Amino acid sequence: MSDNDPLAGIRKRIDEIDEAIQSLITERAQCAAKVADIKQQQGEESHFYRPEREAQVLRAVMERNNGPLDDETVAGIFREIMAACLALEKPLQIAFLGPEGTYTHAAAIKHFGKLIETQPVDSIEEVFRLVEADGANFGVAPVENSTEGVINHTLDLLMQSSLQICGEVSLRIRHNLITAEKDLASIERVYSHQQSLAQCRLWLDRHLPHAERLAANSNAEAVLLAKAHPHSAAIAGGNAAELYDMPILKADIEDEPDNTTRFVVIGKHESPPSGNDRTSLMLFAHNRAGALFHLLEPLAKRNISMSNIESRPSRRGVWEYVFFIDIDGHHQDAEVADAIAEIEKASAMVTVLGSYPKAVL
């Protein structure tokens, strides 16, 4: 290489930066190990994951970022560093709707990083059961989609479970047509989860009106079915195509370009305030006129923003309903605590399903 090579000096500087980064990552891991030792001495042995602390770190990373890498990329790098440090002591066991390659799997990786012990299960019920039985530290379950609305099954399980919501993940859903076939004309059937089939309804009507649509338990299972049956395709994410070595014939086929699913992280431990939190409440309303108004009035009086409200049959009596409400703030915040106390006077029962950091990415 010539001494006049303009790249030589830049490459030398990159090598120096890489060495410094590696040294600092090592030092960070050593500090994390010391934190784990202290927590063990204090009797904390199940896991060392703290969602509020991680959210605070990632927010600070994004606030410091001046480019050229975007906020999500930089935060993703730091998330993996934190995950690697955490895994030195004890990797987190995360339950999710399997098999591997589902969108819930992708959400788990986005939230916890790649260095987790994955626990794919066959149903959302099993996700809850596994966490309740200490077979996993946390579970990840879909709760609402921007196109198709709330996932009622998850709400019903939250109604029955003693687990806490301790985090949330927002995942941009990119549906792909995955198949070994070379053209659309040769595809006779399309497998996918019923939610994904619904989210691609217009595209399928336009491009594959002749193809039979078959519901699968998950998008990952759909890819395996398409791989096993000729003239078949699946709708799933890119991670499933890569994991099961199947080509993508058409990318981004979802009807809504901003199609996003929100997932909740469930566990046994309450998340302390992080400074930018959300609280999920379950309210049983009395069966009388103005009941819902009286439940929500304490929030309005304190200018507490409500981001979501859903109703489900209470299963306690005919025409009696339970309301699921998401509000800004942590239940330990003074204004939120006062509002909940006032709501309790107007409600047959109030349950705090969890207060947790808002999704950072």
C-alpha positions as CSV (number, residue, x, y, z in Angstrom):
1,M,0.0,0.0,0.0
2,S,1.4,3.4,-1.0
3,D,2.2,6.0,1.7
4,N,0.0,8.3,-0.3
5,D,-3.0,6.1,-0.1
6,P,-5.8,8.4,1.3
7,L,-7.5,5.5,2.9
8,A,-4.5,4.4,5.0
9,G,-4.9,7.1,7.7
10,I,-8.7,6.5,7.9
11,R,-8.3,2.8,8.3
12,K,-5.6,3.2,10.9
13,R,-8.0,5.5,12.9
14,I,-10.8,3.0,12.5
15,D,-8.5,0.3,14.0
16,E,-7.7,2.6,16.9
17,I,-11.4,3.3,17.5
18,D,-12.3,-0.4,17.3
19,E,-9.7,-1.2,20.0
20,A,-11.0,1.5,22.2
21,I,-14.6,0.3,21.7
22,Q,-13.6,-3.2,22.6
23,S,-11.8,-2.1,25.7
24,L,-14.8,-0.1,26.9
25,I,-17.2,-3.0,26.2
26,T,-15.0,-5.2,28.3
27,E,-15.0,-2.7,31.1
28,R,-18.8,-2.4,30.9
29,A,-19.2,-6.1,31.1
30,Q,-17.0,-6.2,34.2
31,C,-19.2,-3.5,35.8
32,A,-22.3,-5.4,34.9
33,A,-20.8,-8.5,36.5
34,K,-20.1,-6.5,39.7
35,V,-23.7,-5.3,39.7
36,A,-24.9,-8.9,39.5
37,D,-22.6,-10.0,42.3
38,I,-24.1,-7.2,44.6
39,K,-27.6,-8.2,43.7
40,Q,-26.9,-11.9,44.5
41,Q,-25.5,-10.8,47.9
42,Q,-28.8,-8.9,48.4
43,G,-30.8,-12.0,47.6
44,E,-31.8,-11.3,44.0
45,E,-31.2,-14.6,42.2
46,S,-34.0,-15.2,39.7
47,H,-32.8,-12.7,37.1
48,F,-31.1,-9.3,36.8
49,Y,-33.2,-7.7,34.1
50,R,-34.5,-4.3,35.0
51,P,-36.9,-2.9,32.3
52,E,-36.9,0.7,33.7
53,R,-33.1,0.9,33.8
54,E,-32.8,-0.4,30.2
55,A,-35.4,2.0,29.0
56,Q,-33.5,4.9,30.6
57,V,-30.2,3.8,29.1
58,L,-31.7,3.5,25.6
59,R,-33.5,6.9,25.8
60,A,-30.2,8.5,26.8
61,V,-28.4,6.8,23.9
62,M,-31.0,8.2,21.4
63,E,-30.9,11.7,22.9
64,R,-27.1,11.7,22.5
65,N,-27.1,10.5,19.0
66,N,-26.1,13.0,16.4
67,G,-25.9,10.6,13.4
68,P,-25.0,9.5,10.8
69,L,-26.5,6.3,12.2
70,D,-30.2,6.6,13.0
71,D,-31.6,6.4,16.5
72,E,-33.0,2.9,16.1
73,T,-29.7,1.5,14.8
74,V,-27.7,3.0,17.6
75,A,-30.2,2.0,20.3
76,G,-30.2,-1.6,18.8
77,I,-26.4,-1.8,19.1
78,F,-26.6,-0.8,22.8
79,R,-29.4,-3.1,23.4
80,E,-27.3,-6.0,22.2
81,I,-24.4,-4.9,24.4
82,M,-26.7,-4.8,27.4
83,A,-28.1,-8.2,26.5
84,A,-24.6,-9.7,26.2
85,C,-23.6,-8.3,29.6
86,L,-26.8,-9.7,31.2
87,A,-26.2,-13.1,29.5
88,L,-22.8,-13.4,31.2
89,E,-24.5,-14.1,34.5
90,K,-27.8,-15.8,33.5
91,P,-29.5,-15.6,30.1
92,L,-33.2,-14.6,30.2
93,Q,-35.7,-17.3,29.4
94,I,-38.4,-15.8,27.2
95,A,-41.6,-17.6,26.3
96,F,-43.5,-16.7,23.1
97,L,-45.9,-18.0,20.6
98,G,-43.8,-20.4,18.4
99,P,-42.3,-21.8,16.5
100,E,-39.2,-19.7,16.0
101,G,-39.7,-17.2,13.2
102,T,-43.1,-15.7,14.3
103,Y,-43.6,-12.0,14.7
104,T,-43.8,-12.6,18.5
105,H,-40.3,-14.1,18.3
106,A,-39.1,-11.0,16.4
107,A,-40.7,-8.8,19.1
108,A,-39.0,-10.8,21.9
109,I,-35.6,-10.3,20.2
110,K,-36.3,-6.6,19.6
111,H,-37.1,-6.1,23.3
112,F,-34.5,-8.4,24.9
113,G,-31.8,-8.8,22.3
114,K,-30.6,-12.0,20.6
115,L,-28.8,-13.6,23.6
116,I,-31.9,-15.0,25.2
117,E,-33.0,-18.6,25.8
118,T,-36.0,-18.9,23.6
119,Q,-39.0,-20.9,24.8
120,P,-41.4,-21.2,21.8
121,V,-44.8,-22.6,22.8
122,D,-48.0,-23.6,20.9
123,S,-50.4,-21.0,22.3
124,I,-50.7,-17.7,24.1
125,E,-52.2,-19.6,27.0
126,E,-49.0,-21.6,27.2
127,V,-47.0,-18.4,27.3
128,F,-48.9,-17.3,30.4
129,R,-48.8,-20.7,32.0
130,L,-45.0,-21.1,31.5
131,V,-44.3,-17.8,33.1
132,E,-46.7,-18.5,36.0
133,A,-45.0,-21.8,36.6
134,D,-41.5,-20.2,36.6
135,G,-40.6,-22.1,33.4
136,A,-39.6,-18.7,31.9
137,N,-38.6,-15.3,33.3
138,F,-40.9,-13.4,30.9
139,G,-43.4,-13.9,28.2
140,V,-44.3,-11.9,25.1
141,A,-47.8,-11.8,23.7
142,P,-49.5,-9.7,21.0
143,V,-52.2,-7.3,22.4
144,E,-53.3,-5.1,19.5
145,N,-52.7,-4.4,15.8
146,S,-53.1,-1.1,14.1
147,T,-55.1,-2.7,11.3
148,E,-57.2,-5.4,12.9
149,G,-57.5,-4.0,16.4
150,V,-57.2,-5.7,19.8
151,I,-56.2,-9.3,20.3
152,N,-59.2,-10.3,22.5
153,H,-57.6,-13.6,23.5
154,T,-54.7,-11.8,25.2
155,L,-57.1,-9.5,27.0
156,D,-59.1,-12.5,28.3
157,L,-55.9,-14.1,29.6
158,L,-54.8,-10.9,31.3
159,M,-58.2,-10.8,33.0
160,Q,-57.6,-14.3,34.5
161,S,-53.9,-14.1,35.3
162,S,-52.0,-12.7,38.2
163,L,-49.0,-11.8,36.0
164,Q,-47.9,-8.2,35.6
165,I,-47.4,-6.3,32.3
166,C,-43.8,-5.1,32.7
167,G,-43.0,-3.9,29.2
168,E,-44.2,-3.3,25.7
169,V,-42.9,-3.7,22.2
170,S,-44.0,-2.0,19.1
171,L,-43.2,-3.9,15.9
172,R,-43.6,-2.7,12.4
173,I,-45.2,-5.7,10.6
174,R,-43.8,-6.4,7.1
175,H,-45.7,-9.2,5.4
176,N,-43.9,-11.2,2.7
177,L,-45.2,-13.8,0.2
178,I,-42.8,-16.7,0.8
179,T,-42.7,-19.6,-1.6
180,A,-40.5,-21.9,-3.7
181,E,-42.7,-21.2,-6.7
182,K,-41.3,-18.9,-9.4
183,D,-44.5,-17.0,-10.2
184,L,-47.9,-16.1,-8.8
185,A,-49.8,-18.2,-11.3
186,S,-48.5,-21.5,-10.0
187,I,-49.6,-20.8,-6.4
188,E,-52.8,-22.7,-5.4
189,R,-53.0,-22.0,-1.7
190,V,-51.7,-19.5,0.8
191,Y,-51.0,-20.3,4.5
192,S,-50.8,-17.8,7.3
193,H,-52.1,-16.8,10.6
194,Q,-55.7,-15.6,10.3
195,Q,-54.6,-12.1,11.4
196,S,-52.0,-11.9,8.6
197,L,-54.5,-13.2,6.0
198,A,-56.8,-10.4,7.1
199,Q,-54.0,-7.8,6.9
200,C,-53.2,-8.8,3.3
201,R,-56.8,-9.2,2.2
202,L,-56.8,-6.6,-0.6
203,W,-53.4,-7.7,-2.0
204,L,-54.5,-11.3,-2.1
205,D,-57.8,-10.3,-3.8
206,R,-55.9,-8.4,-6.4
207,H,-52.9,-10.8,-7.1
208,L,-54.0,-14.2,-5.9
209,P,-57.8,-14.4,-6.3
210,H,-57.6,-18.0,-7.4
211,A,-55.6,-19.2,-4.4
212,E,-57.2,-20.9,-1.4
213,R,-56.5,-19.1,1.9
214,L,-55.7,-21.5,4.8
215,A,-55.2,-20.4,8.5
216,A,-52.2,-21.7,10.3
217,N,-51.5,-21.5,14.1
218,S,-48.6,-19.1,13.3
219,N,-46.8,-17.5,10.4
220,A,-43.7,-19.6,11.1
221,E,-45.8,-22.7,10.9
222,A,-47.3,-21.4,7.6
223,V,-43.8,-21.2,6.1
224,L,-43.1,-24.8,7.1
225,L,-46.5,-25.9,5.5
226,A,-45.6,-24.0,2.3
227,K,-42.2,-25.6,2.2
228,A,-43.8,-29.1,2.6
229,H,-46.5,-28.7,0.0
230,P,-46.0,-27.9,-3.7
231,H,-47.8,-24.9,-5.3
232,S,-48.1,-23.3,-1.9
233,A,-47.0,-20.0,-0.3
234,A,-47.0,-18.5,3.1
235,I,-47.3,-15.0,4.4
236,A,-44.7,-14.2,7.1
237,G,-41.9,-12.0,8.1
238,G,-38.4,-12.0,6.7
239,N,-37.0,-13.6,9.8
240,A,-39.1,-16.7,9.1
241,A,-38.0,-16.9,5.5
242,E,-34.4,-16.7,6.5
243,L,-34.7,-19.2,9.4
244,Y,-36.5,-21.8,7.2
245,D,-34.5,-21.1,4.1
246,M,-37.4,-20.1,1.9
247,P,-37.3,-17.4,-0.8
248,I,-39.4,-14.3,-0.7
249,L,-41.4,-13.9,-4.0
250,K,-43.1,-10.6,-3.1
251,A,-42.1,-8.3,-0.2
252,D,-44.2,-5.8,1.8
253,I,-47.7,-7.1,0.7
254,E,-49.6,-5.8,3.7
255,D,-52.6,-3.6,2.8
256,E,-51.6,-0.8,5.3
257,P,-48.1,0.5,4.9
258,D,-47.9,1.5,8.6
259,N,-49.1,-1.9,9.9
260,T,-47.9,-2.2,13.5
261,T,-48.5,-4.7,16.3
262,R,-48.1,-3.9,19.9
263,F,-46.9,-6.7,22.2
264,V,-46.9,-6.8,26.0
265,V,-44.1,-8.4,28.1
266,I,-45.5,-10.3,31.1
267,G,-43.8,-11.4,34.2
268,K,-44.0,-11.7,38.0
269,H,-42.2,-8.5,38.9
270,E,-43.4,-5.0,39.0
271,S,-41.4,-2.4,37.0
272,P,-40.4,0.7,38.9
273,P,-40.9,4.2,37.3
274,S,-38.6,4.9,34.4
275,G,-39.7,8.5,33.8
276,N,-41.8,7.8,30.7
277,D,-44.3,5.1,31.5
278,R,-47.7,3.6,30.7
279,T,-50.2,2.0,33.1
280,S,-52.7,-0.6,32.0
281,L,-55.9,-0.9,34.1
282,M,-58.7,-3.3,34.2
283,L,-62.0,-1.8,35.5
284,F,-65.3,-3.6,36.2
285,A,-68.2,-1.2,35.7
286,H,-71.5,-1.2,37.5
287,N,-74.4,-2.0,35.2
288,R,-76.0,1.4,35.4
289,A,-76.3,4.7,33.4
290,G,-73.1,6.8,33.3
291,A,-70.9,4.1,34.7
292,L,-68.2,4.5,32.1
293,F,-68.3,8.3,32.4
294,H,-67.7,8.1,36.2
295,L,-64.7,5.7,35.6
296,L,-63.0,8.1,33.2
297,E,-63.8,11.4,34.9
298,P,-60.9,11.1,37.4
299,L,-58.5,10.9,34.5
300,A,-59.9,13.9,32.7
301,K,-59.9,16.0,35.9
302,R,-56.1,15.4,36.3
303,N,-55.3,15.8,32.6
304,I,-54.1,12.2,32.4
305,S,-54.0,11.0,28.8
306,M,-55.7,7.8,27.9
307,S,-54.2,6.0,24.9
308,N,-56.5,3.0,24.6
309,I,-59.8,1.6,25.9
310,E,-61.3,-1.8,25.1
311,S,-64.3,-3.6,26.5
312,R,-64.8,-7.4,27.1
313,P,-67.7,-9.4,28.6
314,S,-67.0,-9.7,32.3
315,R,-68.3,-13.3,32.4
316,R,-69.8,-12.4,35.8
317,G,-73.2,-11.6,34.6
318,V,-75.2,-10.9,31.4
319,W,-74.5,-7.5,29.8
320,E,-71.7,-6.7,32.4
321,Y,-68.4,-5.6,31.0
322,V,-64.8,-5.1,32.0
323,F,-62.8,-2.2,30.5
324,F,-59.1,-2.3,29.7
325,I,-57.6,1.2,29.7
326,D,-54.1,2.3,29.0
327,I,-53.0,5.7,30.5
328,D,-49.9,7.8,30.6
329,G,-47.8,7.6,33.8
330,H,-46.8,5.1,36.4
331,H,-49.3,4.0,39.1
332,Q,-46.8,5.2,41.7
333,D,-47.0,8.8,40.3
334,A,-49.0,11.0,42.6
335,E,-51.6,12.1,40.1
336,V,-52.1,8.6,38.7
337,A,-52.4,7.1,42.2
338,D,-55.0,9.7,43.1
339,A,-56.9,9.1,40.0
340,I,-56.9,5.3,40.6
341,A,-58.1,5.8,44.1
342,E,-61.0,7.9,42.9
343,I,-61.9,5.4,40.1
344,E,-62.1,2.7,42.8
345,K,-65.0,4.5,44.3
346,A,-67.0,4.3,41.0
347,S,-65.9,0.8,39.9
348,A,-66.9,-2.6,41.1
349,M,-63.2,-3.5,41.0
350,V,-60.0,-1.9,39.8
351,T,-56.9,-4.0,38.9
352,V,-53.5,-2.5,37.9
353,L,-52.3,-4.9,35.2
354,G,-48.9,-3.2,35.2
355,S,-47.0,0.0,34.9
356,Y,-44.1,-0.2,32.6
357,P,-41.7,1.9,30.3
358,K,-43.3,3.0,27.0
359,A,-41.7,1.2,24.0
360,V,-38.4,3.0,23.3
361,L,-38.1,1.9,19.6
